[in-house]
């Protein structure tokens, strides 16, 4: 079974996290919620408390098949400022595991820490204007090598289904599930 770490920093965009977690788990992909805080308890952008499965300190040396980085104005700032998050993402990138930022995370976390490496990406708003180490593409989801980026919450289903398809290596079950929940993917 493929395993995914969803990094939750204080202020994370809960819709981007929850929809992605839900879709991946429905498709029988293992998902572990990883708190990028001192405790497993993390409060989202809209003040929704969540309890993660583990803290990043407990999983720093664990290698997953993919790392999902939800956005959120404060969440992505907190992820970008955490040296352990950068170390964790860089280790996964070096191992050619999927790196999956959505919304502001590509610009703030990856570009802000020289982790885009010239790859094509998408992010929310006009954050792309300050990015020097990647190629912005205005699309709902952009794939480049092991990087899958999503534009934002309005495209979270496309993002989650794309991540699932890449992890499973087969679009058929993903399309079947999208049809099952009445989503045109």
N, C-alpha and C positions, 0 to 999 in steps of 0.2 A: 504494500500500500504506500502510495506517495505521501510525503509529509510536508506540511506547510507551516511556517511560523508567521503569525500576524503580529506585528510589533505595535503595541498600544502605548503611546506616550500621553501624559496628561494633556487634555484638549484635543484628542483625536476625533476625527469626523466619524461619528457612530454609524451613520447610514452606509458609508463606504466600507467600514469594517464588517458590520453585521450582514449586509447583503452578500459580500464576498465569502464570509464564513459559511453562511447558509447554503449558498450554491455549491461550494466545494464539498461540504459535508453531505449534501443530498446526492452528490456524485461519488460518494464513498472515498473521498480524499481526506486523509488525516489532517486535522487542523489543530494547532496548538496556539492559544492566545498567550503572548509573551509580554509581560508588563515591563516597560522601560522606566520604571520608578523603583523606589526602595521596597515597596510592598507589592503584592499581587493586586491590590485594589487600585483602580485607575478611574478617574472621572473624565467623561467625554466633553466635547465642545459645547454641547447643550446640557451639561450638568447631569448626565446619566451615569451613575456609578456602575462599574463592571468589575468583576473579579476574574483575573487572568488565571491560566493554568499554572504558570511559573513566572519567575522574574528573569530578565535577561542575564543577570549575574549567575543564575542557576543553569542557563542554557548557552552561555557564551561559547563553549567549545562544541556544541551540537551542530551537526551539518544537516540541513533540511533540503528538500528538493526545490523549494521556493521560499522566498521571503516577501511578504506583502507589507507595504508601508502605506497605511491610510493617511490622508491629508488632514486638513483642519488647520486654520490659521495658527493656533498655538501648538497643536499637535506636531505639525511638521517642523516648527521652530525648535521644539523640544527634542525631536528626533535628531535634527541636524546638529544640535549643540552637544549631543551625548557621544563622547569618544568611544564608548562600548558599542553603540549602534553602528558607528562608522566602521569599527573593526569587524563587527559581525557581518555587515553588508559586504565589505571588501573581501572577507574570507569566502563568502558564498559566491561572489562575482569571480574570484580567482579560481574557484572550483567549477565554474561554468554552470552554477545553479541559477534558476530563474530569479531575477530581481524585478519586483512588481510594485512600483510606486503609482499612486493615483492622486489626482488633484495637485496640490502644491508640493507634494513629496518629491517629485522628480527634480523640480527647480531648487527647492530649499535643501533637501537632504543630499541628493546625488550631485547636482551641479555645484551646490555650495561646498562640497567636500571633494571636488575633482574626481567623482566616481562615474560621470557620464561617458568619459573617454571618447568623445566625438560621435557617439551613437545618436540615432534619431530617437526622438521622444515627444511626448505631449504633456502639457500641464495646464492648470487652470489660469484664467485671467491673463494678465499681461506680465506674469512672472518671467516668461521666456525672454523678455527684452533684456534682462540682465545676465542671461546665461551665455557664457563664452565657450564652453567645452562640450557642446552638443548641438545637434541640428533639430530645431523645432519643426514639427509637422502638425498642422491643424487638422486633427482627426479624432474621433471618439476614443480609439485605442491604436497605439503604435507599437509594432514589434520590430526589434533590431537585435539579432543574435539572442542572447539570454535576457534581454531587457524587454519587459512588457509594461508600457505605461498607459494610464487612463486619464482622460481629460478632467473628469470630476464626477461628483455625485450623480448627475443626470445621465451618466453613461456607465454607472456601476455594474449593471447587468451585462453589458457588452464586455466590460473588463473582466468580470468574474468568469463568464463563460469562455473567454479567450484563454485565461489562465488555466481553467479546468481542461480545455481541449489540448493545450500544450503539455500539461502534466500527464494526461491519459494517453497522448499520442494518437487520439482517435476522436474525430468530431462527431461521429454517429451518436454515441450515447449522450453527448452534450446537446446536440440538436434535438434528440428525442425528449430530453428533460426540458429544454427551452419550450418546445411545443406543449409539453405537459402543464407548464405553468402559464401558458398563453403568452409567451414572449417570443417575438420574431427576431431570432438571432441569425 
